[in-house]
Amino acid sequence: MANDKQYWFPAKRYGWGWGLPSSWQGWIVLCTYIALVGLGFFVFPPDKQLGLYLAYVGVLTVLLVAVCWLKGEPPRWRWGGDGST
């Protein structure tokens, strides 16, 4: 089946959003996000530049959510089960 889409981020079983990555590309994205947040801790020390650090993490988080939206399963509220409801 050539039309099967490989999602990088599967949907959570309960609630709205995505779970841990299901492909190596998703893991690269998540690890890069974590590394950049950690790097920002040294570039914008929160004890001296809290506003800049929060803005930096906010931008990174928006980018992560955008990648999840584009490469993950379509988000919707889930109540568990097989995902058909």
QUITALIN-V187718 format. One line per field, one symbol per residue. phi: phi as a letter, one per 30 degrees, with the letter a starting at -180 (. if undefined). psi: psi as a letter, one per 40 degrees, with the letter a starting at -180 (. if undefined). burial: b if it has 24 or more other ideal C-beta (glycine too) atoms within 12 Angstrom, else e. A space follows every 50 residues. Layout:
BEGIN
phi: ???
psi: ???
burial: ???
END
This chain:
BEGIN
phi: .dddccddbddddbjckbcdecbdddddddddeddddddddddbeedcbd ddddddddddddddddddddccdedadbcjididc
psi: heehhhhdhiiidhahaiaiieiddddddddddddddddddddghdedfd ddddddddddddddddddddeiihiihieaaeee.
burial: eeeeeebbbbbeeeeeebeebeeeebeebbeebeeebeebeeebeeeeee eebeebbeebeeebeebbeebbbeeeeeeeeeeee
END
